[in-house]
Structure formats: C-alpha cells, structure tokens
C-alpha cells in the first residue's frame, strides 16, 4: 500500500522520539480502554434515543468502538510484562470527559462527534507518528484502519445529529468537556500538569 506523503495522519515519520515497546503497549492499552468505554456510553444511548436515524447511528458507532477495541487488543502481547490485562484501561483524564459527555443529554451526539472523536483521533495519529516503521508495521496498519473507521463515524454521527437538530448547544472545542490537557499522546497540558497519557 502506498501512503501519500501529503497525508500527515498516516505518516510514519517520527516527529518525536519513537515509542519504546512499553510505551507503545501502554498507549495501545489506553486506546483499548477508551474505545471500550465509548462502546458502553454510545451503546447506552441507543436505549434513550427515540428517533430512528440517530438510534441506528449510535448503534452502528457503538459496534465500531467494540471492533476497534478488538483490533487494538489483538496487537497486545498475550503474556509477559505488557500482557493485555496489565495495560488496558482508559487514562484517568478521560473519565472526566466521559462524565461530562453523559451530562450533555440531547446534544450527546454532537458533543461526541466534536470532542470525543477528535481527541481519540489525536491519540491514533500521535501513535502513528511515533511508530518505528518496520518494527511497528502491524500496529501502524491497525492504527491507520482504526483511525479511518473513527473518522467515518464522526462524519456519519455529525450528519445524523445535524438532521435531528441536536446541534443547538454543541461544543466547538474541548474546553466545555475537558479543561485539562494531556488527554492523549502529545497533547500539551493546559494547566501545567504533565500529560496523563
């Protein structure tokens, strides 16, 4: 597969020091934890959404979160110091994002599409940029596939949310959901604290 050089999302050129094996496994584990939690949250929305199109979109997106979590988990070692049961879990900074997301009520789909998905995509992109070429080929391929799937989900959910008219109070940036930095790899902290991921 040829990756266009103009697409920074899929670039394997490191912009910072390449990830160590431990860092890579812990980042993958954190992404699995975030995807699992997104699956649970978005899946619960299907019980509360009355309109058919948004309910179907939420159901589809929830399944995609589960798929991505499974794909990423497959890249984790089965045993040893980086075994999946050791490294999987959403970073604490994400718990606030998830709590805030639950409070948005009617605009959950828009908040999800404009805050949660872009932050999660940042994690995928940052990991891709810090992958070390041939040594991380399978991980990079999985991350690229997951990122493409996530970006399509955002477009689909955003379109459905707009059609349903749930864009009135939609946040345009992450400040309303999470005011602290360090939610994802490479994101600078805004409060002077070290990155949580």
Residue pairs with C-beta under 8 A, 6 or more apart in sequence:
3 10
3 11
3 12
4 10
5 11
8 125
8 129
9 125
9 128
9 144
9 147
10 128
10 144
10 147
11 128
11 129
12 128
12 129
12 131
12 133
12 140
13 129
14 129
14 130
14 131
14 132
15 129
15 130
16 129
16 130
16 186
17 130
18 130
18 131
18 132
19 27
19 127
19 130
19 131
19 132
19 136
21 82
22 81
22 82
24 127
24 131
24 136
24 139
25 76
25 77
25 82
25 87
26 82
26 87
27 123
27 127
27 185
27 197
28 72
28 75
28 76
28 87
28 127
28 139
29 76
29 84
29 86
29 87
29 88
29 89
30 87
30 88
30 89
30 90
30 91
30 123
30 197
31 68
31 72
31 120
31 123
31 124
31 127
31 146
32 69
32 72
32 73
32 76
32 84
32 88
33 88
33 89
33 90
33 91
33 94
34 90
34 91
34 94
34 120
34 123
35 65
35 66
35 68
35 69
35 72
35 120
36 65
36 66
36 69
36 88
36 90
37 90
37 94
37 98
38 62
38 65
38 116
38 120
39 62
39 63
39 65
39 66
39 69
41 98
41 101
41 102
42 58
42 61
42 62
42 65
42 112
43 58
43 59
43 62
45 55
45 58
45 62
45 108
45 109
46 55
46 58
46 59
46 62
49 55
49 58
51 164
53 160
53 163
53 164
54 109
54 160
54 161
54 164
54 166
57 109
57 156
57 157
57 160
58 109
58 157
60 153
60 156
61 112
61 153
61 156
61 157
64 149
64 150
64 153
67 149
68 146
68 149
68 150
71 142
71 145
71 146
72 142
72 143
72 146
73 84
73 88
74 142
75 138
75 139
75 142
76 82
76 83
76 84
76 87
76 88
77 83
77 84
78 84
90 98
91 183
91 196
91 197
92 196
93 178
93 180
93 182
93 183
93 196
93 197
94 183
96 177
96 178
96 180
97 115
97 116
97 119
97 177
97 178
97 183
100 176
100 177
100 178
101 108
101 111
101 112
101 115
101 116
101 177
102 108
104 111
104 169
106 166
106 168
106 169
107 161
107 166
107 167
107 168
107 169
107 170
107 171
108 166
109 157
109 158
109 160
109 161
109 164
109 166
110 158
110 161
110 166
110 167
110 170
110 171
111 170
111 171
111 176
111 177
112 157
113 154
113 157
113 158
113 161
114 158
114 170
114 171
114 172
114 173
115 171
115 173
115 174
115 176
115 177
115 178
116 177
117 150
117 151
117 153
117 154
117 157
118 154
118 174
119 174
119 178
119 183
119 184
119 187
120 150
120 184
121 147
121 150
121 151
121 154
122 183
122 184
122 185
122 186
122 187
123 184
123 185
123 197
124 143
124 146
124 147
124 150
125 147
126 184
126 185
126 186
126 187
127 139
127 143
127 185
128 140
128 143
128 144
128 147
129 186
130 185
130 186
131 139
131 140
131 143
161 167
161 170
171 177
174 183
179 190
179 191
180 189
180 190
180 191
180 193
180 196
181 187
181 188
181 189
181 190
181 191
181 193
181 195
182 188
182 189
182 193
182 194
182 195
182 196
182 197
183 196
183 197
184 197
185 195
185 197
186 195
187 195
187 197
188 195
189 195
